[in-house]
Amino acid sequence: MLKGAESRAEERGREFNLDLDYIVSLYVEVCPILGIDLVWDNTGQIVHGSPSLDRVNNLKGYIKGNVQIVSHRANSLKRDYLLVEWEKIKRYMESGGGFVTIEDEHFKDPVSKVLTAEVILEMRKARRQGESAEEIAWGCNVPLGLVGRYLRHFEVDFL
């Protein structure tokens, strides 16, 4: 994480003054943005819950006071979308916009508790082929808890 941030700062001409002790002081177990558990392992495989170093203010570099540890998923979403786009997505989803919502205490905001019709069709196809909930979650890039919740509620119609 530290080496990667240093490389990105150098590539982009950004300031960098972080050290290992500072990074360790930022340690959290849960992503402060999405509320998902962070996966602290040394496999090198990046998953939604992998810890990621986020610049709070993207106009500044990787400097003390301007970074936090969040999930890879949150950092990717933050990087790829503008706030105005999130607001438009949220309004669309709240108006019913073709999404199926599933109430779940683990998914507190509308963006986190939706399955698109396309994903549902992928899940149904995978289930018909005998895949487990874990395989469906992995293959469809959907949190396992959400897949399980969907299967419990709609299993009769699922097949």
DRENNUBA-503789 format. One line per field, with one value per residue: x, y negated, z negated of N, C-alpha, C in turn; residue number from 1. Coordinates in nm, 3 decimals. Layout:
DRENNUBA-503789
n.x	X|...;
n.y	Y|...;
n.z	Z|...;
ca.x	X|...;
ca.y	Y|...;
ca.z	Z|...;
c.x	X|...;
c.y	Y|...;
c.z	Z|...;
pos	NUM|...;
//
This chain:
DRENNUBA-503789
n.x	0.084|0.188|0.418|0.295|0.143|0.348|0.473|0.262|0.234|0.482|0.470|0.263|0.348|0.292|0.287|0.446|0.460|0.435|0.478|0.553|0.476|0.281|0.086|0.014|-0.105|-0.346|-0.502|-0.800|-1.083|-1.318|-1.461|-1.487|-1.657|-1.834|-1.899|-1.826|-1.650|-1.298|-1.056|-0.781|-0.519|-0.241|-0.242|-0.235|-0.436|-0.686|-0.988|-1.332|-1.334|-1.069|-0.812|-0.751|-0.567|-0.687|-0.701|-0.822|-0.869|-0.841|-0.692|-0.466|-0.158|-0.026|-0.021|0.037|-0.255|-0.418|-0.499|-0.679|-0.778|-0.973|-1.219|-1.131|-1.338|-1.494|-1.307|-1.266|-1.524|-1.547|-1.344|-1.428|-1.672|-1.859|-1.992|-2.235|-2.320|-2.366|-2.580|-2.775|-2.801|-2.895|-3.143|-3.274|-3.281|-3.432|-3.674|-3.766|-3.668|-3.623|-3.481|-3.440|-3.505|-3.377|-3.448|-3.218|-3.037|-2.763|-2.712|-2.726|-2.776|-2.943|-2.786|-2.635|-2.811|-2.927|-3.019|-2.962|-3.176|-3.036|-2.827|-2.981|-3.084|-2.845|-2.782|-2.997|-2.957|-2.710|-2.785|-2.966|-2.786|-2.677|-2.501|-2.356|-2.452|-2.224|-2.063|-2.222|-2.224|-1.953|-1.918|-2.106|-2.032|-2.148|-2.234|-2.213|-2.400|-2.616|-2.686|-2.761|-2.977|-3.152|-3.196|-3.324|-3.563|-3.678|-3.660|-3.849|-3.943|-3.706|-3.587;
n.y	0.119|-0.126|-0.151|-0.147|-0.383|-0.569|-0.532|-0.607|-0.876|-0.978|-0.927|-1.098|-1.342|-1.431|-1.539|-1.356|-1.221|-1.009|-0.742|-0.411|-0.386|-0.587|-0.493|-0.255|-0.368|-0.446|-0.225|-0.039|0.173|0.181|0.048|-0.298|-0.426|-0.248|-0.066|0.202|0.504|0.495|0.675|0.798|0.939|1.125|1.214|1.082|1.067|0.862|0.764|0.656|0.580|0.529|0.340|-0.003|-0.289|-0.605|-0.928|-1.199|-1.464|-1.502|-1.686|-1.724|-1.563|-1.239|-1.277|-1.325|-1.346|-1.377|-1.134|-0.824|-0.496|-0.292|-0.072|0.115|0.119|-0.107|-0.310|-0.279|-0.338|-0.601|-0.716|-0.679|-0.809|-1.116|-1.332|-1.450|-1.263|-1.040|-1.140|-1.159|-0.889|-0.787|-0.923|-0.815|-0.543|-0.551|-0.624|-0.395|-0.306|-0.051|0.123|0.388|0.381|0.493|0.525|0.505|0.528|0.499|0.344|0.026|-0.195|-0.309|-0.263|-0.042|0.169|0.291|0.489|0.528|0.597|0.737|0.856|1.020|1.197|1.321|1.443|1.620|1.791|1.905|2.038|2.225|2.382|2.514|2.386|2.280|2.047|1.904|1.932|1.801|1.541|1.474|1.502|1.321|1.090|0.989|0.912|1.182|1.203|1.060|1.214|1.451|1.355|1.282|1.534|1.671|1.526|1.542|1.796|1.984|1.866|1.843|2.058;
n.z	0.000|-0.087|0.077|0.329|0.319|0.301|0.549|0.724|0.650|0.731|1.009|1.081|1.004|0.746|0.404|0.138|-0.181|-0.354|-0.594|-0.720|-0.994|-1.012|-0.834|-0.964|-1.187|-1.085|-1.065|-1.023|-1.073|-0.939|-0.646|-0.630|-0.456|-0.308|-0.503|-0.506|-0.596|-0.608|-0.422|-0.536|-0.418|-0.287|-0.026|0.211|0.390|0.514|0.378|0.325|0.054|-0.003|-0.163|-0.090|-0.005|-0.037|0.097|-0.065|0.020|0.345|0.482|0.347|0.248|0.146|-0.156|-0.508|-0.702|-0.485|-0.392|-0.410|-0.515|-0.322|-0.172|0.124|0.308|0.235|0.282|0.555|0.654|0.567|0.715|0.979|1.023|1.023|0.769|0.846|1.033|0.866|0.718|0.916|0.986|0.742|0.716|0.941|0.872|0.636|0.740|0.847|1.088|1.246|1.084|0.850|0.514|0.205|-0.124|-0.382|-0.676|-0.658|-0.441|-0.412|-0.251|0.051|0.283|0.219|0.191|0.416|0.694|1.027|1.307|1.498|1.349|1.184|1.372|1.451|1.209|1.179|1.399|1.328|1.093|1.192|1.322|1.117|0.945|0.634|0.371|0.299|0.528|0.711|0.604|0.632|0.914|1.016|0.902|0.665|0.329|0.099|-0.112|-0.011|0.210|0.079|-0.070|0.135|0.255|0.043|0.024|0.277|0.384|0.484|0.721|0.841|0.980;
ca.x	0.000|0.276|0.501|0.207|0.110|0.470|0.490|0.159|0.268|0.596|0.422|0.171|0.408|0.223|0.364|0.439|0.538|0.385|0.571|0.484|0.412|0.160|-0.012|-0.033|-0.193|-0.475|-0.567|-0.941|-1.133|-1.439|-1.454|-1.568|-1.751|-1.937|-1.933|-1.796|-1.526|-1.178|-0.990|-0.637|-0.443|-0.121|-0.250|-0.211|-0.557|-0.769|-1.131|-1.403|-1.298|-0.926|-0.784|-0.700|-0.532|-0.768|-0.671|-0.946|-0.875|-0.764|-0.605|-0.342|-0.087|-0.031|0.045|-0.026|-0.375|-0.499|-0.526|-0.751|-0.790|-1.110|-1.221|-1.099|-1.465|-1.529|-1.210|-1.295|-1.646|-1.514|-1.256|-1.492|-1.797|-1.872|-2.103|-2.359|-2.363|-2.423|-2.710|-2.867|-2.825|-2.978|-3.280|-3.328|-3.308|-3.541|-3.799|-3.804|-3.588|-3.585|-3.397|-3.507|-3.439|-3.395|-3.417|-3.121|-2.972|-2.624|-2.703|-2.799|-2.810|-3.004|-2.687|-2.581|-2.909|-2.999|-2.973|-3.021|-3.242|-2.930|-2.760|-3.076|-3.087|-2.719|-2.793|-3.092|-2.890|-2.608|-2.854|-3.018|-2.671|-2.635|-2.398|-2.388|-2.464|-2.089|-2.020|-2.302|-2.174|-1.823|-1.935|-2.189|-1.975|-2.252|-2.204|-2.273|-2.518|-2.726|-2.728|-2.834|-3.105|-3.236|-3.234|-3.421|-3.691|-3.734|-3.617|-3.955|-3.944|-3.568|-3.559;
ca.y	0.000|-0.241|-0.159|-0.183|-0.525|-0.644|-0.524|-0.691|-1.016|-1.012|-0.928|-1.211|-1.466|-1.470|-1.537|-1.231|-1.224|-0.903|-0.637|-0.291|-0.414|-0.665|-0.403|-0.166|-0.446|-0.463|-0.092|-0.021|0.306|0.163|-0.067|-0.409|-0.474|-0.149|0.014|0.344|0.548|0.494|0.805|0.777|1.062|1.103|1.294|0.998|1.062|0.747|0.789|0.535|0.544|0.504|0.203|-0.091|-0.421|-0.706|-1.070|-1.268|-1.573|-1.454|-1.791|-1.715|-1.437|-1.139|-1.344|-1.303|-1.427|-1.376|-0.997|-0.735|-0.361|-0.255|0.050|0.098|0.090|-0.248|-0.395|-0.271|-0.413|-0.742|-0.757|-0.669|-0.884|-1.248|-1.340|-1.478|-1.136|-0.960|-1.196|-1.120|-0.744|-0.770|-0.966|-0.716|-0.420|-0.575|-0.634|-0.263|-0.289|0.078|0.198|0.461|0.351|0.594|0.466|0.582|0.441|0.481|0.251|-0.087|-0.300|-0.253|-0.218|0.087|0.275|0.313|0.585|0.494|0.709|0.812|0.938|1.122|1.300|1.396|1.527|1.729|1.884|1.976|2.127|2.336|2.467|2.582|2.315|2.244|1.903|1.848|1.925|1.696|1.412|1.451|1.488|1.204|0.975|0.943|0.959|1.311|1.181|1.015|1.332|1.539|1.291|1.294|1.674|1.705|1.461|1.566|1.928|2.049|1.807|1.835|2.164;
ca.z	0.000|-0.098|0.199|0.439|0.307|0.333|0.696|0.788|0.625|0.817|1.148|1.102|0.955|0.623|0.280|0.063|-0.305|-0.440|-0.636|-0.768|-1.123|-0.989|-0.772|-1.071|-1.276|-1.016|-1.058|-1.058|-1.034|-0.857|-0.555|-0.682|-0.354|-0.277|-0.620|-0.486|-0.659|-0.524|-0.415|-0.554|-0.395|-0.206|0.096|0.327|0.470|0.479|0.371|0.284|-0.083|-0.022|-0.207|0.014|-0.056|0.031|0.073|-0.099|0.116|0.459|0.534|0.269|0.264|0.040|-0.268|-0.638|-0.719|-0.363|-0.348|-0.499|-0.462|-0.286|-0.090|0.266|0.375|0.209|0.349|0.699|0.680|0.547|0.824|1.110|1.036|0.962|0.675|0.920|1.093|0.758|0.684|1.023|0.970|0.623|0.751|1.035|0.799|0.542|0.815|0.895|1.207|1.300|0.992|0.744|0.387|0.102|-0.254|-0.457|-0.773|-0.622|-0.330|-0.469|-0.155|0.171|0.381|0.177|0.177|0.540|0.794|1.156|1.375|1.566|1.248|1.141|1.477|1.438|1.088|1.207|1.489|1.250|1.000|1.272|1.356|0.995|0.869|0.496|0.347|0.302|0.668|0.775|0.555|0.695|1.058|1.050|0.833|0.574|0.195|0.066|-0.195|0.075|0.288|-0.013|-0.102|0.254|0.270|-0.061|0.049|0.410|0.433|0.561|0.854|0.890|1.076;
c.x	0.088|0.360|0.418|0.173|0.230|0.494|0.389|0.189|0.381|0.552|0.341|0.226|0.341|0.317|0.343|0.523|0.493|0.497|0.488|0.413|0.282|0.050|-0.071|-0.129|-0.333|-0.559|-0.712|-0.983|-1.251|-1.421|-1.543|-1.671|-1.866|-1.977|-1.908|-1.664|-1.412|-1.109|-0.840|-0.567|-0.324|-0.123|-0.218|-0.332|-0.642|-0.915|-1.198|-1.358|-1.150|-0.904|-0.716|-0.673|-0.602|-0.720|-0.805|-0.969|-0.783|-0.676|-0.471|-0.279|-0.113|0.049|-0.033|-0.142|-0.465|-0.529|-0.603|-0.753|-0.937|-1.104|-1.185|-1.225|-1.501|-1.435|-1.233|-1.419|-1.622|-1.433|-1.334|-1.616|-1.787|-1.993|-2.235|-2.411|-2.426|-2.562|-2.814|-2.901|-2.918|-3.123|-3.347|-3.368|-3.424|-3.675|-3.843|-3.726|-3.540|-3.495|-3.485|-3.433|-3.473|-3.354|-3.324|-3.048|-2.826|-2.605|-2.788|-2.838|-2.860|-2.902|-2.640|-2.684|-2.992|-2.935|-3.039|-3.086|-3.138|-2.858|-2.852|-3.083|-2.960|-2.726|-2.887|-3.028|-2.788|-2.673|-2.909|-2.907|-2.611|-2.528|-2.448|-2.400|-2.327|-2.039|-2.095|-2.249|-2.043|-1.841|-2.011|-2.140|-2.077|-2.216|-2.281|-2.400|-2.639|-2.777|-2.811|-2.971|-3.202|-3.285|-3.339|-3.559|-3.759|-3.701|-3.722|-3.956|-3.808|-3.539|-3.659;
c.y	-0.125|-0.260|-0.202|-0.331|-0.612|-0.646|-0.613|-0.839|-1.062|-1.023|-1.054|-1.344|-1.520|-1.461|-1.403|-1.244|-1.116|-0.807|-0.523|-0.317|-0.492|-0.577|-0.310|-0.241|-0.466|-0.334|-0.096|0.118|0.298|0.038|-0.179|-0.462|-0.376|-0.062|0.163|0.378|0.542|0.630|0.780|0.910|1.030|1.182|1.212|0.987|0.946|0.786|0.660|0.488|0.523|0.361|0.123|-0.228|-0.528|-0.845|-1.140|-1.383|-1.534|-1.561|-1.791|-1.578|-1.339|-1.195|-1.317|-1.400|-1.429|-1.235|-0.922|-0.597|-0.330|-0.123|0.017|0.058|-0.058|-0.342|-0.395|-0.351|-0.563|-0.797|-0.770|-0.756|-1.019|-1.247|-1.364|-1.351|-1.045|-1.009|-1.157|-0.971|-0.720|-0.809|-0.864|-0.589|-0.437|-0.586|-0.500|-0.220|-0.153|0.161|0.272|0.429|0.460|0.530|0.558|0.489|0.416|0.378|0.131|-0.194|-0.236|-0.200|-0.077|0.199|0.298|0.424|0.544|0.618|0.798|0.906|1.050|1.233|1.385|1.492|1.645|1.836|1.969|2.076|2.248|2.434|2.533|2.512|2.281|2.092|1.836|1.831|1.815|1.558|1.377|1.420|1.363|1.077|0.906|0.993|1.087|1.294|1.140|1.131|1.424|1.485|1.305|1.438|1.714|1.646|1.507|1.703|1.996|1.997|1.813|1.938|2.159;
c.z	0.000|0.028|0.319|0.438|0.344|0.484|0.768|0.770|0.716|0.964|1.178|1.053|0.830|0.504|0.208|-0.063|-0.404|-0.480|-0.696|-0.901|-1.105|-0.930|-0.878|-1.164|-1.215|-1.015|-1.105|-1.011|-0.939|-0.771|-0.607|-0.581|-0.333|-0.396|-0.604|-0.555|-0.560|-0.534|-0.418|-0.536|-0.306|-0.076|0.220|0.417|0.422|0.488|0.323|0.146|-0.107|-0.068|-0.096|-0.047|0.028|-0.005|0.050|-0.002|0.232|0.524|0.462|0.291|0.152|-0.078|-0.396|-0.655|-0.597|-0.313|-0.455|-0.435|-0.444|-0.209|0.055|0.343|0.358|0.284|0.500|0.735|0.669|0.664|0.956|1.130|0.968|0.868|0.746|0.987|0.988|0.722|0.789|1.014|0.853|0.652|0.842|0.960|0.703|0.614|0.873|1.016|1.251|1.211|0.892|0.615|0.287|-0.030|-0.330|-0.550|-0.740|-0.510|-0.363|-0.367|-0.026|0.273|0.348|0.179|0.304|0.621|0.925|1.216|1.443|1.468|1.201|1.244|1.473|1.320|1.113|1.297|1.413|1.155|1.073|1.309|1.232|0.914|0.730|0.485|0.354|0.445|0.743|0.734|0.624|0.844|1.099|0.981|0.742|0.434|0.162|-0.016|-0.113|0.161|0.200|-0.046|0.016|0.270|0.167|-0.030|0.179|0.467|0.520|0.704|0.921|0.998|1.189;
pos	1|2|3|4|5|6|7|8|9|10|11|12|13|14|15|16|17|18|19|20|21|22|23|24|25|26|27|28|29|30|31|32|33|34|35|36|37|38|39|40|41|42|43|44|45|46|47|48|49|50|51|52|53|54|55|56|57|58|59|60|61|62|63|64|65|66|67|68|69|70|71|72|73|74|75|76|77|78|79|80|81|82|83|84|85|86|87|88|89|90|91|92|93|94|95|96|97|98|99|100|101|102|103|104|105|106|107|108|109|110|111|112|113|114|115|116|117|118|119|120|121|122|123|124|125|126|127|128|129|130|131|132|133|134|135|136|137|138|139|140|141|142|143|144|145|146|147|148|149|150|151|152|153|154|155|156|157|158|159;
//
